[in-house]
Amino acid sequence: MAKTPAGTPPHPQGADRFNEDRATDTMRSSRPDLAAGVAAIRETLATLKPKPGVYRMCDARGDVLYVGKARALKNRVANYTQVDRLPLRLQRMVAQTRGMEIVTTNSEAEALLLEAQLIKRFRPPYNVLLRDDKSFPFILLRADHDFPRIMKHRGARKAKGNYYGPFASAGSVNTTINALQKLFLLRSCTDSFFARRDRPCLLYQIKRCSAPCVGRIDAQGYAELVRQAKDFLGGRSNTVQQEIQRQMQQAAEALDFESAAMLRDRLRAATFIQGSQAINAQGLGDADIFAMAVKGGHVAIQAFFIRGGQNWGHRAFFPAHTEGVEDAAVLSGVLAQFYEEVPPPRMILVDRDLPDAALLAEALREAAGHKVEIAVPQRGERRKLVEQASRNAVEALDRRLAERGTQTKILREMAEFLELPEVPRRIEIYDNSHIQGAKAVGGMVVAGPEGFIKNQYRKFNIRSAQTNDDFGMMREVMERRFSRALEEDPDRAKEVNGVGVWPDLVLIDGGKGQMSAVRDTLEELGIEDVPLIAIAKGPHHGREGREVFHFPDGREKMLPVNSPVLFYLQRLRDEVHRYAIGVHRDKRSRAITASPLDEIPGIGPARKRALLLHFGTAGKVRAASLEDLQRAPGVSAAVAQTVYDFYHPGG
């Protein structure tokens, strides 16, 4: 449980805490060259002092290869010049290094925190990476209203209130909030919805809200519900249950059977929440449990999240770039990156000794503002919990390897069917969405051997096509995507997480026309070696689920209706369709609420509201004289002049 007011602790990368010096690139060649790499490191080494800090190894393009921390930067960086003592993995890194960036810190603990931040930011190919692009959800009980709202929260914890989490998934948060609404009858509506109500909403009718918006409960009674909710989420659930049970008995003795029935339903909700716990963590308080499984060079880390003695879910992580890294170092790196985003509890249980456990605990203490203990339990209930996490880690890794084997087979069969030279590691899928040419957008989703790579998705606001011209829209999207690729990475050497940013396969949602448009556009750009395939609904699509695959040379192929490759390609097509439609829907929604005043530079929401309240419509603002604009409340003379000049450029 994390109870934080508005704001967060000082950012460990703040300007007042670190001094950063950028080393000059010594060479511009992008080819691996061990001697050139050592020369670049030695040039930086000459300026270093034995101070704590973080270093970044960069290639000729300035991309970060590795982020490391050190108690004494000079001593640590000097190790990379002794190439004969380095493992092959680090020798490859040194051979690609052409420059370094140095950040000094006040302590090694601060360096560890900064290292974790930079690893999550740059995703270097030679660091162990926690591959998880989603922030963890929390339950937020806000404290900025007389009747606090309970809600799901992701992202920065800036709102004033009590945060409870992390939860393993959004589904577990939603289930818990639904049960908490039944248990404590707290409102979940927005403040604006709350202010507009003149009668109870449906949630009151189904006994999931106490309707404070219309006075069905007073502030004191609602505050009592909030107190009980805080006690329950804070680990005092038994006390809350006993209190509700006592109130139920009193209501029954007073023959107030309606109140007794409502209290009975609340008691059942509390029992449901406790009964949904997968493990027994009573008495543990706030703790996270991590266990690791290794098999065939692959790693899985299982995490259990315990808050207030309640299990709030579990999640398996599969870190990347673990080859040649000791198991304990992998777990340490994952913990540092995990707690860069999530507030640490007071107790972290792990299944093995960590070489830098004391340093990691000190860094987490500085970030959290309270003591953090990292322990390897040897006996008792805590040891049983760690062993259970270990079993889950092994099972998660077995499932992962089985799924990867199936996925590898599907990709291999797909490459054979689509006549690709090798199994693709990066697949880009494209689709357009519009309504008769209006608000047209293009969508690109990216898939790899591990699944969809959502941080690589891109949207394109269609600029040129003004009519219902799907072919023209596709031409524009392709021209913009690959013109930029030619400009930024003409040698096709750039990689993200070990995968090139140029596609190994381009899959288009469309038929012959879309294929011709894409093929011709890439040929005009001088690109002829990117495999292209268009997927279109076949003549029997509605009855049999068949798809027709169009090749650049005009050939067409189909797959059997029960083919796993067909299902995989349909899933890729459905994902880009979903993404493009979502982007188009968002664009339409913004257009509906847009105002002509939005186009005026320097006019924000407050000034726009003042103008509309005074004049009534945007048209009247446009027709107003300078003197009328200056008389509007909340509008300064300078703002009035800006608005007038925008609509009357000639004076």
Residue pairs with C-beta under 8 A, 6 or more apart in sequence:
1 162
1 163
1 164
1 165
1 233
1 234
1 235
1 286
1 307
1 308
1 345
2 138
2 157
2 163
2 164
2 165
2 343
3 162
3 163
4 157
4 163
4 343
5 160
6 158
6 159
6 160
7 158
8 156
8 157
8 158
9 367
9 368
9 369
10 17
12 110
12 113
12 114
12 117
12 366
12 367
13 114
13 117
17 105
17 106
17 110
18 53
18 103
18 104
18 105
18 114
19 103
19 104
20 101
20 102
20 103
20 104
21 47
21 101
21 102
22 101
22 102
23 40
23 43
23 44
23 47
23 99
23 100
23 101
23 102
24 43
24 99
25 40
25 58
25 60
25 62
25 98
25 99
26 36
26 39
26 40
26 43
26 98
26 99
27 33
27 36
27 39
27 40
27 60
27 98
28 60
28 98
29 36
29 60
29 98
30 59
30 60
30 61
30 491
30 493
32 92
32 95
32 96
33 95
34 83
34 91
34 94
34 95
36 95
36 98
37 93
37 94
37 95
37 96
37 97
37 98
38 80
38 81
38 83
38 94
40 97
40 98
40 99
40 100
41 57
41 77
41 80
41 81
41 94
41 97
41 100
42 81
44 77
44 99
44 100
44 102
45 74
45 77
45 78
45 81
47 102
48 73
48 74
48 77
48 102
49 73
49 74
50 72
50 73
50 74
50 75
51 72
51 73
51 74
51 104
51 105
52 69
52 70
52 71
52 72
52 73
52 104
52 105
52 106
52 107
52 108
52 110
52 111
53 69
53 70
53 73
53 102
53 103
53 104
53 105
53 111
54 67
54 68
54 69
54 70
54 102
54 103
54 105
54 111
54 114
54 115
54 118
55 67
55 68
55 69
55 70
55 73
55 76
55 77
55 100
55 101
55 102
55 103
56 64
56 65
56 66
56 67
56 100
56 101
56 102
56 103
56 118
56 122
56 124
57 64
57 65
57 66
57 67
57 68
57 80
57 93
57 94
57 97
57 100
57 124
57 126
58 64
58 65
58 97
58 98
58 99
58 100
58 101
59 65
59 96
59 97
59 98
60 98
61 494
62 99
63 494
64 118
64 122
64 124
65 93
65 96
65 97
65 124
65 125
65 126
66 93
66 124
66 125
66 126
66 127
67 115
67 118
67 119
67 122
67 124
67 127
68 76
68 115
69 108
69 111
69 112
69 114
69 115
70 76
70 77
70 108
70 111
71 108
71 111
73 102
73 104
77 100
79 85
79 86
80 86
80 90
80 94
80 97
83 91
83 94
86 94
87 324
88 324
89 126
89 323
89 324
90 126
93 126
103 114
105 111
105 114
108 359
109 359
109 362
109 363
109 366
110 363
110 366
112 336
112 356
112 359
112 360
112 363
113 336
113 340
113 363
113 366
113 367
115 336
116 336
116 337
116 339
116 340
117 340
119 127
119 129
119 333
119 336
119 337
120 130
120 337
120 340
120 341
123 129
123 496
123 497
125 321
125 495
125 497
125 498
126 321
127 321
127 333
128 319
128 320
128 321
128 322
128 325
128 329
128 330
128 333
128 334
129 319
129 320
129 321
129 337
129 497
130 317
130 319
130 333
130 334
130 337
130 338
131 317
131 318
131 319
131 320
131 450
131 497
132 317
133 454
133 455
135 154
135 155
135 341
136 154
136 165
136 166
136 167
136 168
136 341
136 342
137 152
137 153
137 154
137 165
137 166
137 167
137 169
137 170
137 172
137 173
138 152
138 153
138 154
138 157
138 163
138 164
138 165
138 166
138 167
138 173
139 150
139 151
139 152
139 153
139 163
139 164
139 165
139 167
139 173
139 176
139 177
139 180
139 233
140 150
140 151
140 152
140 153
140 159
140 161
140 162
140 163
140 164
141 148
141 149
141 150
141 161
141 162
141 164
141 186
141 226
141 229
141 230
141 233
142 148
142 149
142 150
142 151
142 159
142 160
142 161
143 160
143 161
143 162
144 159
144 160
144 161
145 191
145 194
146 219
147 187
147 194
147 212
147 213
147 219
147 222
148 161
148 186
148 226
149 186
149 187
149 188
149 189
149 190
149 191
149 194
150 177
150 180
150 181
150 184
150 186
150 187
150 188
150 229
151 177
151 188
152 170
152 173
152 174
152 177
153 159
153 163
157 163
157 343
162 230
162 233
163 343
164 233
164 307
164 312
165 173
165 305
165 307
165 312
165 342
166 305
166 312
166 342
167 173
167 176
167 305
167 312
167 313
168 305
168 312
168 313
168 314
168 315
169 313
169 315
172 312
172 313
175 276
176 273
176 312
177 188
178 208
179 269
179 270
179 272
179 273
180 186
180 229
180 232
180 233
180 269
180 273
181 188
181 203
181 208
181 209
182 207
182 208
182 265
182 266
182 268
182 269
183 229
183 232
183 266
183 269
183 270
183 273
184 225
184 226
184 228
184 229
184 232
184 266
185 207
185 208
185 209
185 210
185 217
185 225
185 266
186 209
186 210
186 225
186 226
186 229
187 194
187 203
187 209
187 210
187 212
187 213
188 203
188 209
189 201
189 203
189 209
189 213
194 212
194 213
195 213
197 213
197 214
198 214
199 214
200 209
200 211
200 213
200 214
200 216
201 209
201 211
201 213
203 209
204 210
204 211
204 216
207 262
207 265
210 216
210 217
210 221
210 222
210 225
211 217
212 219
212 222
217 225
228 240
228 243
228 244
231 237
231 239
231 240
232 240
232 270
233 307
233 308
234 308
235 285
235 286
235 307
235 308
235 309
235 310
236 308
237 270
237 273
237 274
237 308
237 309
237 310
240 270
241 267
241 270
241 271
244 263
244 266
244 267
244 270
245 267
247 263
248 260
248 263
248 264
248 267
251 257
251 259
251 260
251 263
252 260
273 310
274 310
277 310
277 311
278 311
278 314
279 304
279 311
279 385
279 388
280 381
281 287
281 304
281 306
281 309
281 310
281 311
281 385
282 309
283 309
283 381
284 306
284 309
284 347
284 381
284 382
284 385
285 306
285 308
285 309
285 345
285 346
285 347
286 306
286 307
286 308
286 345
286 346
286 347
287 306
287 345
287 346
287 347
287 348
287 349
288 303
288 304
288 305
288 306
288 344
288 345
288 347
288 348
288 349
289 303
289 304
289 306
289 348
289 349
289 350
289 385
289 386
289 389
290 301
290 302
290 303
290 331
290 334
290 335
290 348
290 349
290 350
290 351
290 389
291 301
291 302
291 350
291 351
291 386
291 387
291 389
291 390
291 392
291 393
292 299
292 300
292 301
292 302
292 327
292 330
292 331
292 351
292 352
292 390
292 393
293 299
293 300
293 301
293 302
293 390
293 393
293 394
293 396
293 397
294 300
294 327
294 397
295 394
295 397
295 398
295 401
296 401
297 322
297 323
298 318
298 397
298 400
298 401
299 318
299 319
299 322
299 327
299 330
299 397
300 316
300 317
300 318
300 393
300 394
300 396
300 397
300 400
301 316
301 317
301 318
301 319
301 330
301 331
301 334
301 393
302 314
302 315
302 316
302 317
302 389
302 390
302 392
302 393
302 396
303 314
303 315
303 316
303 317
303 338
303 389
304 311
304 313
304 314
304 385
304 388
304 389
305 311
305 312
305 313
305 314
306 312
306 345
307 345
314 389
314 392
316 392
316 393
316 396
316 397
316 400
317 334
317 338
318 397
318 400
319 330
319 333
319 334
320 497
320 498
321 498
322 330
325 333
327 352
328 352
328 353
328 354
328 355
329 355
331 350
331 352
331 354
332 354
332 355
332 356
332 357
332 360
335 348
335 350
335 354
335 360
335 374
336 360
336 363
339 364
339 367
343 367
343 368
344 364
344 367
344 368
344 372
345 372
346 370
346 371
346 372
346 373
347 372
347 373
347 375
348 361
348 364
348 372
348 373
348 374
348 375
349 375
349 376
349 377
349 382
349 385
349 386
350 374
350 375
350 376
350 386
351 376
351 386
351 389
351 390
352 376
353 376
354 360
354 374
357 374
360 374
361 372
361 373
361 374
364 372
365 371
365 372
375 382
376 386
377 383
377 385
377 386
404 449
407 449
408 423
408 449
410 564
410 565
410 568
411 423
411 424
411 449
412 423
413 564
413 565
414 420
414 565
414 568
414 569
415 422
415 423
415 424
417 549
417 557
417 559
417 565
418 505
418 531
418 533
418 549
419 551
420 504
420 505
420 531
421 531
422 504
423 449
424 503
424 504
424 505
424 531
425 448
425 449
425 499
425 500
425 504
426 446
426 447
426 448
426 453
426 499
426 500
426 501
426 502
426 503
426 504
426 505
427 446
427 447
427 448
427 503
427 504
427 505
427 506
427 507
427 572
428 444
428 445
428 446
428 481
428 503
428 505
428 506
428 507
429 444
429 445
429 446
429 447
429 506
429 507
429 508
429 509
429 572
429 573
429 575
429 576
430 442
430 443
430 444
430 474
430 477
430 478
430 506
430 507
430 508
430 509
430 518
430 576
431 442
431 443
431 508
431 509
431 510
431 573
431 576
431 577
431 579
431 580
432 440
432 441
432 442
432 443
432 462
432 470
432 473
432 474
432 477
432 580
433 440
433 441
433 442
433 443
433 580
433 581
433 583
433 584
434 440
434 441
434 462
434 468
434 473
434 584
435 584
435 588
436 468
437 465
437 466
437 467
437 468
437 469
439 584
439 587
439 588
439 591
440 461
440 462
440 465
440 473
440 584
441 459
441 460
441 461
441 462
441 580
441 583
441 584
441 587
442 459
442 460
442 462
442 473
442 474
442 476
442 477
442 580
443 457
443 458
443 459
443 460
443 576
443 579
443 580
443 583
444 457
444 458
444 459
444 460
444 477
444 481
444 576
445 452
445 454
445 457
445 572
445 575
445 576
445 579
446 452
446 453
446 456
446 457
446 503
447 453
447 572
447 575
448 499
452 575
456 496
457 579
458 481
459 579
459 580
459 583
460 476
460 477
460 480
460 481
461 587
462 473
462 476
462 477
463 476
464 472
464 476
465 472
465 473
465 476
470 510
470 513
470 514
471 513
471 514
471 516
471 517
472 517
474 508
474 510
474 514
474 517
474 518
474 521
475 517
475 518
475 520
475 521
478 517
478 518
478 521
478 522
479 521
479 524
479 525
482 521
482 522
482 525
482 527
482 530
483 525
485 501
485 502
486 525
486 527
488 494
489 501
489 502
492 500
492 502
493 500
494 500
494 501
495 501
502 530
503 530
504 531
505 530
505 531
505 533
506 518
506 530
506 531
506 532
506 533
507 533
507 534
507 535
507 569
507 572
507 573
507 576
508 514
508 515
508 518
508 532
508 533
508 534
508 535
509 534
509 535
509 536
509 573
509 576
509 577
510 534
510 535
510 536
511 534
511 536
511 548
511 550
512 534
512 536
512 550
512 554
514 534
515 532
515 534
515 550
515 551
515 552
518 532
518 534
519 532
519 552
522 528
522 530
522 532
532 551
532 552
533 549
533 550
533 551
534 549
534 550
535 547
535 548
535 549
535 550
535 569
535 570
535 573
536 547
536 548
536 550
537 547
537 548
538 544
538 546
538 547
538 548
538 558
539 546
539 548
540 546
541 547
544 561
545 561
545 566
545 570
546 558
546 559
546 561
547 558
547 559
547 566
547 569
547 570
547 573
548 556
548 557
548 558
549 556
549 557
549 558
549 559
549 569
550 556
551 557
559 565
559 566
559 569
560 566
595 608
595 612
595 618
596 618
596 622
597 603
597 608
597 611
597 612
597 618
597 621
598 608
599 646
600 642
600 643
600 646
601 642
601 646
602 639
602 642
603 611
603 639
603 642
603 643
606 634
607 634
607 635
607 639
610 632
610 633
610 634
610 635
611 621
611 629
611 632
611 635
611 643
612 618
612 621
613 633
614 632
614 633
614 635
615 621
615 624
615 628
615 632
621 629
621 643
621 647
622 647
624 644
625 644
626 640
626 641
626 644
629 635
629 639
629 640
629 643
629 644
630 637
630 640
632 640
635 643
